[in-house]
Amino acid sequence: MPITLADIRAAHAALRGVIVDTPLLPDERLSEELGAHVWLKAECTQRSGSFKIRGAYTMISRLPADERMRGVVAPSAGNHAQGVALAARLLAIPATIVMPERAALTKVVATRRLGAEVILHGATFDDAQAHARRLERERGLVYVPAFDHEHVIAGQGTLGMEIAEAIPDLTLVVVPIGGGGLISGIALAVKALRPTARVIGVQAAGCAPVRPSLAAGAPVAAAQAHTIADGIAVKRPGDLTLPLIRELVDEIVTVDDDAIARAIAHVVQHDRLVVEGAGAAGLAALISGQIALRAGETVCVPLCGGNIDSNLLTRVLEQVAVRQGRYLLLKSSVEDRPGNLAPLITRVAEAGANVIDIFHRRAVWLAPLDRVGIELVLEVRDEQHGQYVMRHLAEAGYHVEREGVGSWPE
Protein backbone atom coordinates (compact mmCIF):
# COMPACT_ATOMS: atom_id res chain seq x y z
CA MET A 1 0.00 0.00 0.00
CA PRO A 2 1.22 3.54 -0.63
CA ILE A 3 2.19 5.44 2.52
CA THR A 4 0.60 8.87 2.84
CA LEU A 5 0.78 11.85 5.16
CA ALA A 6 -2.52 10.65 6.62
CA ASP A 7 -0.84 7.39 7.66
CA ILE A 8 1.94 9.35 9.34
CA ARG A 9 -0.57 11.56 11.15
CA ALA A 10 -2.45 8.47 12.34
CA ALA A 11 0.80 6.97 13.62
CA HIS A 12 1.60 10.20 15.43
CA ALA A 13 -1.79 10.18 17.13
CA ALA A 14 -1.25 6.57 18.26
CA LEU A 15 2.16 7.50 19.67
CA ARG A 16 0.78 10.28 21.84
CA GLY A 17 1.72 9.51 25.43
CA VAL A 18 4.18 6.82 24.29
CA ILE A 19 7.03 8.89 22.84
CA VAL A 20 8.74 12.04 24.10
CA ASP A 21 8.41 15.35 22.26
CA THR A 22 12.15 15.65 21.64
CA PRO A 23 13.67 19.15 21.57
CA LEU A 24 14.62 21.11 18.49
CA LEU A 25 17.83 22.98 19.29
CA PRO A 26 19.81 25.62 17.36
CA ASP A 27 23.47 24.86 16.72
CA GLU A 28 24.69 28.42 16.85
CA ARG A 29 28.38 27.64 16.38
CA LEU A 30 27.80 25.57 13.25
CA SER A 31 25.26 28.07 11.93
CA GLU A 32 27.88 30.82 12.14
CA GLU A 33 30.55 28.69 10.49
CA LEU A 34 28.32 27.57 7.61
CA GLY A 35 26.34 30.76 7.04
CA ALA A 36 23.08 28.86 7.53
CA HIS A 37 20.48 28.29 10.24
CA VAL A 38 21.22 24.82 11.61
CA TRP A 39 18.74 23.06 13.87
CA LEU A 40 19.27 19.74 15.62
CA LYS A 41 16.33 17.46 16.38
CA ALA A 42 17.58 15.79 19.56
CA GLU A 43 16.00 12.38 19.02
CA CYS A 44 18.93 10.98 21.02
CA THR A 45 16.84 11.99 24.06
CA GLN A 46 13.89 9.84 22.93
CA ARG A 47 12.68 6.88 25.00
CA SER A 48 14.96 3.88 24.36
CA GLY A 49 17.60 6.34 23.13
CA SER A 50 16.59 6.62 19.46
CA PHE A 51 13.77 7.14 16.97
CA LYS A 52 13.17 3.39 16.67
CA ILE A 53 10.33 3.29 19.23
CA ARG A 54 8.23 5.30 16.74
CA GLY A 55 8.19 2.62 14.03
CA ALA A 56 8.28 -0.37 16.37
CA TYR A 57 5.31 0.75 18.45
CA THR A 58 3.34 1.77 15.36
CA MET A 59 3.66 -1.72 13.87
CA ILE A 60 3.33 -3.83 17.02
CA SER A 61 0.34 -1.90 18.35
CA ARG A 62 -1.56 -2.75 15.15
CA LEU A 63 -1.06 -6.51 15.42
CA PRO A 64 -4.28 -8.55 15.90
CA ALA A 65 -4.77 -10.32 19.22
CA ASP A 66 -3.74 -13.77 17.97
CA GLU A 67 -0.42 -12.48 16.62
CA ARG A 68 0.30 -10.57 19.83
CA MET A 69 -0.05 -13.80 21.79
CA ARG A 70 2.61 -15.47 19.62
CA GLY A 71 5.19 -12.82 20.48
CA VAL A 72 7.52 -10.84 18.23
CA VAL A 73 11.07 -11.27 16.94
CA ALA A 74 13.36 -8.63 15.48
CA PRO A 75 16.97 -8.28 14.32
CA SER A 76 18.95 -5.23 15.36
CA ALA A 77 22.39 -3.73 15.86
CA GLY A 78 20.94 -2.20 19.01
CA ASN A 79 18.49 0.67 18.53
CA HIS A 80 15.65 -1.27 16.86
CA ALA A 81 16.21 -3.86 19.60
CA GLN A 82 15.43 -1.35 22.31
CA GLY A 83 12.54 0.15 20.40
CA VAL A 84 10.91 -3.25 19.89
CA ALA A 85 11.63 -4.34 23.47
CA LEU A 86 10.08 -1.17 24.89
CA ALA A 87 7.05 -1.33 22.58
CA ALA A 88 6.51 -5.00 23.46
CA ARG A 89 6.76 -4.29 27.18
CA LEU A 90 4.26 -1.42 26.93
CA LEU A 91 1.86 -3.72 25.06
CA ALA A 92 2.54 -6.78 27.28
CA ILE A 93 3.88 -8.87 24.38
CA PRO A 94 6.91 -11.21 24.65
CA ALA A 95 9.87 -10.13 22.50
CA THR A 96 12.93 -11.95 21.15
CA ILE A 97 15.78 -9.85 19.75
CA VAL A 98 18.67 -11.12 17.61
CA MET A 99 21.77 -8.93 17.70
CA PRO A 100 25.22 -9.32 16.11
CA GLU A 101 27.74 -11.02 18.37
CA ARG A 102 29.78 -7.82 18.61
CA ALA A 103 26.84 -5.54 19.33
CA ALA A 104 27.68 -2.79 21.81
CA LEU A 105 27.38 -4.14 25.35
CA THR A 106 25.47 -1.03 26.36
CA LYS A 107 22.75 -1.84 23.82
CA VAL A 108 22.60 -5.54 24.75
CA VAL A 109 22.22 -4.79 28.46
CA ALA A 110 19.61 -2.08 27.84
CA THR A 111 17.54 -4.42 25.65
CA ARG A 112 17.56 -7.17 28.28
CA ARG A 113 16.55 -4.67 30.96
CA LEU A 114 13.48 -3.87 28.89
CA GLY A 115 12.43 -7.51 29.26
CA ALA A 116 13.36 -8.98 25.88
CA GLU A 117 15.16 -12.27 25.27
CA VAL A 118 18.43 -11.35 23.52
CA ILE A 119 20.20 -13.80 21.21
CA LEU A 120 23.65 -12.88 19.87
CA HIS A 121 24.29 -14.28 16.40
CA GLY A 122 26.58 -13.47 13.47
CA ALA A 123 29.02 -10.68 12.67
CA THR A 124 26.65 -8.13 11.09
CA PHE A 125 23.08 -6.91 11.15
CA ASP A 126 22.38 -8.96 8.04
CA ASP A 127 23.53 -12.15 9.81
CA ALA A 128 21.25 -11.33 12.73
CA GLN A 129 18.39 -10.67 10.31
CA ALA A 130 18.75 -14.11 8.70
CA HIS A 131 18.71 -15.82 12.11
CA ALA A 132 15.65 -13.81 13.20
CA ARG A 133 13.84 -15.08 10.12
CA ARG A 134 14.71 -18.66 11.11
CA LEU A 135 13.32 -18.07 14.61
CA GLU A 136 10.18 -16.59 13.06
CA ARG A 137 9.55 -19.89 11.29
CA GLU A 138 10.71 -22.23 14.04
CA ARG A 139 8.88 -20.56 16.95
CA GLY A 140 5.91 -19.08 15.09
CA LEU A 141 6.86 -15.54 16.09
CA VAL A 142 5.78 -12.33 14.37
CA TYR A 143 8.69 -10.66 12.60
CA VAL A 144 9.11 -6.91 13.19
CA PRO A 145 11.33 -5.45 10.42
CA ALA A 146 13.85 -2.79 11.30
CA PHE A 147 12.85 -0.63 8.31
CA ASP A 148 11.12 -2.40 5.41
CA HIS A 149 7.44 -2.22 6.42
CA GLU A 150 4.70 0.34 5.77
CA HIS A 151 3.77 0.76 9.45
CA VAL A 152 7.40 1.09 10.49
CA ILE A 153 8.04 3.74 7.83
CA ALA A 154 4.88 5.63 8.83
CA GLY A 155 6.03 5.59 12.45
CA GLN A 156 9.47 6.91 11.55
CA GLY A 157 7.77 9.54 9.40
CA THR A 158 6.34 11.14 12.54
CA LEU A 159 9.81 12.54 13.17
CA GLY A 160 9.75 14.26 9.78
CA MET A 161 6.27 15.59 10.45
CA GLU A 162 7.41 17.13 13.74
CA ILE A 163 10.39 18.76 12.03
CA ALA A 164 8.38 20.18 9.12
CA GLU A 165 5.64 21.54 11.35
CA ALA A 166 8.11 23.13 13.79
CA ILE A 167 10.25 24.86 11.11
CA PRO A 168 8.06 26.70 8.58
CA ASP A 169 11.04 27.99 6.57
CA LEU A 170 12.74 24.59 6.36
CA THR A 171 14.86 24.18 3.21
CA LEU A 172 16.97 21.08 3.93
CA VAL A 173 16.86 17.95 6.08
CA VAL A 174 19.98 15.79 6.38
CA VAL A 175 19.17 12.22 7.40
CA PRO A 176 21.37 9.18 8.16
CA ILE A 177 20.55 6.06 6.12
CA GLY A 178 20.84 2.45 7.23
CA GLY A 179 18.12 0.32 5.69
CA GLY A 180 16.19 3.42 4.65
CA GLY A 181 13.16 3.40 6.95
CA LEU A 182 13.91 6.70 8.67
CA ILE A 183 14.75 8.68 5.55
CA SER A 184 11.76 7.21 3.70
CA GLY A 185 9.37 8.27 6.45
CA ILE A 186 10.96 11.69 6.93
CA ALA A 187 11.02 12.35 3.18
CA LEU A 188 7.34 11.41 2.85
CA ALA A 189 6.38 13.88 5.58
CA VAL A 190 8.72 16.69 4.57
CA LYS A 191 7.87 16.57 0.87
CA ALA A 192 4.15 16.63 1.73
CA LEU A 193 4.41 19.53 4.19
CA ARG A 194 7.38 21.49 2.78
CA PRO A 195 7.49 20.57 -0.92
CA THR A 196 10.43 22.85 -1.78
CA ALA A 197 12.70 21.46 0.94
CA ARG A 198 15.54 19.16 -0.04
CA VAL A 199 16.15 15.81 1.66
CA ILE A 200 19.72 14.53 1.62
CA GLY A 201 20.71 11.10 2.88
CA VAL A 202 24.01 10.18 4.52
CA GLN A 203 25.66 6.76 4.62
CA ALA A 204 28.82 5.64 6.38
CA ALA A 205 31.60 5.02 3.84
CA GLY A 206 32.27 1.65 5.46
CA CYS A 207 28.77 0.43 4.55
CA ALA A 208 27.18 2.38 1.71
CA PRO A 209 24.96 0.27 -0.55
CA VAL A 210 22.30 2.84 -1.43
CA ARG A 211 23.97 4.63 -4.34
CA PRO A 212 25.02 1.34 -6.02
CA SER A 213 21.47 0.05 -5.46
CA LEU A 214 19.94 3.13 -7.07
CA ALA A 215 22.30 2.74 -10.01
CA ALA A 216 21.37 -0.94 -10.37
CA GLY A 217 17.64 -0.31 -10.02
CA ALA A 218 17.33 -2.86 -7.21
CA PRO A 219 18.81 -3.48 -3.75
CA VAL A 220 22.49 -4.43 -3.95
CA ALA A 221 24.34 -5.72 -0.89
CA ALA A 222 27.54 -4.00 0.24
CA ALA A 223 30.62 -6.21 0.41
CA GLN A 224 31.27 -5.27 4.03
CA ALA A 225 29.95 -3.34 7.01
CA HIS A 226 32.85 -1.73 8.82
CA THR A 227 32.13 1.55 10.61
CA ILE A 228 31.74 3.03 14.09
CA ALA A 229 28.20 3.96 13.01
CA ASP A 230 26.85 0.49 13.77
CA GLY A 231 23.26 1.73 13.78
CA ILE A 232 23.39 2.38 10.01
CA ALA A 233 25.71 -0.50 9.10
CA VAL A 234 23.04 -2.24 7.02
CA LYS A 235 24.48 -4.00 3.98
CA ARG A 236 21.31 -3.99 1.87
CA PRO A 237 18.55 -1.35 1.62
CA GLY A 238 14.93 -2.48 1.73
CA ASP A 239 12.76 -3.51 -1.20
CA LEU A 240 10.17 -1.01 0.00
CA THR A 241 12.50 1.77 1.08
CA LEU A 242 14.72 1.92 -2.01
CA PRO A 243 11.94 3.08 -4.40
CA LEU A 244 10.91 5.72 -1.84
CA ILE A 245 14.51 6.94 -1.63
CA ARG A 246 14.68 7.09 -5.43
CA GLU A 247 11.45 9.09 -5.62
CA LEU A 248 11.84 11.45 -2.68
CA VAL A 249 15.49 11.91 -1.73
CA ASP A 250 17.44 14.58 -3.58
CA GLU A 251 21.00 13.39 -2.96
CA ILE A 252 23.03 10.70 -1.19
CA VAL A 253 26.48 11.41 0.29
CA THR A 254 28.93 9.34 2.34
CA VAL A 255 31.11 10.19 5.34
CA ASP A 256 34.09 8.35 6.78
CA ASP A 257 34.60 7.40 10.42
CA ASP A 258 36.92 10.35 11.06
CA ALA A 259 34.13 12.75 10.09
CA ILE A 260 31.63 10.84 12.22
CA ALA A 261 34.00 10.96 15.21
CA ARG A 262 34.44 14.70 14.77
CA ALA A 263 30.64 15.16 14.69
CA ILE A 264 30.19 13.11 17.88
CA ALA A 265 32.77 15.34 19.61
CA HIS A 266 31.15 18.50 18.21
CA VAL A 267 27.80 17.56 19.72
CA VAL A 268 29.37 16.81 23.10
CA GLN A 269 31.48 19.98 23.16
CA HIS A 270 29.07 22.50 21.69
CA ASP A 271 25.54 21.11 22.04
CA ARG A 272 25.95 19.29 25.38
CA LEU A 273 24.44 16.09 24.02
CA VAL A 274 25.65 12.52 23.59
CA VAL A 275 25.09 10.84 20.23
CA GLU A 276 26.22 7.57 18.69
CA GLY A 277 27.94 7.21 15.33
CA ALA A 278 24.73 6.66 13.37
CA GLY A 279 23.11 9.59 15.15
CA ALA A 280 25.97 11.90 14.20
CA ALA A 281 26.26 10.89 10.52
CA GLY A 282 24.05 13.69 9.22
CA LEU A 283 25.97 16.31 11.17
CA ALA A 284 29.23 14.76 9.95
CA ALA A 285 28.18 15.44 6.36
CA LEU A 286 27.63 19.13 7.16
CA ILE A 287 30.84 19.57 9.16
CA SER A 288 33.01 17.80 6.59
CA GLY A 289 31.63 19.84 3.68
CA GLN A 290 29.93 16.97 1.85
CA ILE A 291 26.79 19.05 1.31
CA ALA A 292 26.66 22.26 -0.72
CA LEU A 293 24.61 24.71 1.32
CA ARG A 294 22.81 27.71 -0.05
CA ALA A 295 23.44 31.00 1.74
CA GLY A 296 21.07 31.54 4.64
CA GLU A 297 19.15 28.30 4.24
CA THR A 298 17.45 26.58 7.15
CA VAL A 299 18.76 23.09 7.84
CA CYS A 300 17.58 20.42 10.25
CA VAL A 301 19.65 17.39 11.22
CA PRO A 302 17.99 14.66 13.30
CA LEU A 303 20.40 13.31 15.91
CA CYS A 304 18.64 10.00 15.61
CA GLY A 305 20.34 7.97 18.34
CA GLY A 306 22.34 8.35 21.54
CA ASN A 307 23.13 4.74 22.44
CA ILE A 308 26.92 4.88 22.29
CA ASP A 309 29.14 2.60 24.33
CA SER A 310 30.99 4.62 26.98
CA ASN A 311 34.36 3.11 26.05
CA LEU A 312 33.90 4.02 22.39
CA LEU A 313 32.81 7.54 23.34
CA THR A 314 35.97 7.95 25.41
CA ARG A 315 38.17 6.78 22.54
CA VAL A 316 36.39 9.06 20.08
CA LEU A 317 36.80 12.13 22.29
CA GLU A 318 40.48 11.37 22.92
CA GLN A 319 41.20 10.86 19.22
CA VAL A 320 39.42 14.07 18.27
CA ALA A 321 41.34 15.93 21.00
CA VAL A 322 44.57 14.76 19.38
CA ARG A 323 43.35 15.85 15.93
CA GLN A 324 42.36 19.25 17.31
CA GLY A 325 45.74 19.74 18.95
CA ARG A 326 44.32 19.45 22.46
CA TYR A 327 46.49 16.39 23.18
CA LEU A 328 50.14 16.29 22.16
CA LEU A 329 51.87 12.97 21.52
CA LEU A 330 55.61 13.70 21.71
CA LYS A 331 58.74 11.58 21.42
CA SER A 332 62.08 12.58 22.82
CA SER A 333 65.07 11.01 24.58
CA VAL A 334 67.37 11.70 27.54
CA GLU A 335 70.62 10.24 28.81
CA ASP A 336 69.88 7.01 30.66
CA ARG A 337 70.97 8.24 34.08
CA PRO A 338 69.03 8.69 37.36
CA GLY A 339 67.31 12.07 37.61
CA ASN A 340 67.39 12.97 33.91
CA LEU A 341 63.65 12.70 33.46
CA ALA A 342 62.91 15.41 36.03
CA PRO A 343 64.30 18.37 34.01
CA LEU A 344 62.21 17.35 31.00
CA ILE A 345 59.02 17.22 33.08
CA THR A 346 59.93 20.53 34.72
CA ARG A 347 60.26 22.11 31.29
CA VAL A 348 56.82 20.75 30.34
CA ALA A 349 55.34 22.24 33.52
CA GLU A 350 56.97 25.61 32.82
CA ALA A 351 55.16 25.68 29.47
CA GLY A 352 51.80 25.10 31.19
CA ALA A 353 51.12 21.63 29.77
CA ASN A 354 49.62 18.78 31.78
CA VAL A 355 51.16 15.30 31.65
CA ILE A 356 48.51 12.66 30.89
CA ASP A 357 50.89 9.70 30.34
CA ILE A 358 54.61 9.12 30.18
CA PHE A 359 56.45 6.02 28.95
CA HIS A 360 60.11 4.92 28.96
CA ARG A 361 61.15 3.18 25.73
CA ARG A 362 64.46 1.37 25.46
CA ALA A 363 64.92 -1.65 23.18
CA VAL A 364 61.70 -1.06 21.22
CA TRP A 365 62.97 2.26 19.85
CA LEU A 366 66.53 0.97 19.22
CA ALA A 367 67.80 4.10 20.96
CA PRO A 368 71.55 4.44 21.64
CA LEU A 369 72.51 2.30 24.61
CA ASP A 370 73.30 5.35 26.75
CA ARG A 371 69.88 6.97 26.13
CA VAL A 372 66.26 6.16 26.92
CA GLY A 373 63.32 7.06 24.72
CA ILE A 374 60.57 9.11 26.33
CA GLU A 375 57.01 9.17 25.03
CA LEU A 376 54.78 11.93 26.43
CA VAL A 377 51.03 12.47 26.17
CA LEU A 378 50.35 16.08 27.12
CA GLU A 379 47.13 18.06 27.52
CA VAL A 380 47.33 21.59 26.13
CA ARG A 381 44.85 24.42 25.65
CA ASP A 382 44.87 24.45 21.84
CA GLU A 383 47.13 24.03 18.82
CA GLN A 384 48.88 27.36 19.43
CA HIS A 385 49.69 26.38 23.01
CA GLY A 386 50.97 23.01 21.79
CA GLN A 387 53.35 24.74 19.39
CA TYR A 388 54.63 26.89 22.27
CA VAL A 389 55.27 23.78 24.41
CA MET A 390 57.35 22.21 21.64
CA ARG A 391 59.37 25.41 21.14
CA HIS A 392 59.97 25.64 24.89
CA LEU A 393 61.36 22.09 24.93
CA ALA A 394 63.49 22.70 21.84
CA GLU A 395 65.01 25.84 23.40
CA ALA A 396 66.18 23.67 26.30
CA GLY A 397 67.98 21.35 23.88
CA TYR A 398 65.42 18.54 23.63
CA HIS A 399 64.84 17.01 20.20
CA VAL A 400 61.08 16.43 20.01
CA GLU A 401 59.07 14.58 17.39
CA ARG A 402 55.29 14.88 17.24
CA GLU A 403 52.82 12.12 16.46
CA GLY A 404 49.18 12.63 15.32
CA VAL A 405 49.54 16.21 14.09
CA GLY A 406 46.42 18.27 14.74
CA SER A 407 44.44 19.22 11.65
CA TRP A 408 40.88 19.89 12.80
CA PRO A 409 39.41 23.07 14.27
CA GLU A 410 37.74 22.83 17.65
Secondary structure, 3 states (H helix, E strand, C coil): CCCCHHHHHHHHHHCCCCCCCCCEEECHHHHHHHCCEEEEECHHHCHHHECHHHHHHHHHCCCCHHHHHHCEEEECCCHHHHHHHHHHHHCCCCEEEEECCCCCHHHHHHHHHCCCEEEECCCCHHHHHHHHHHHHHHHCCEECCCCCCHHHHHHHHHHHHHHHHHCCCCCEEEEECCCCHHHHHHHHHHHHHCCCCEEEEEEECCECCHHHHHHHCCCCCCCCCCCCCHHHCCCCCCCCHHHHHHHHCCEEEEECHHHHHHHHHHHHHHHCCCCCHHHHHHHHHHHCCCCCCCCCCEEEEECCECCCCHHHHHHHHHHHHHHCCCEEEEEEEEECCCCCHHHHHHHHHHCCCEEEEEEEECHHHCCCCCEEEEEEEEECCCHHHHHHHHHHHHHCCCCCEEECCCCCCC
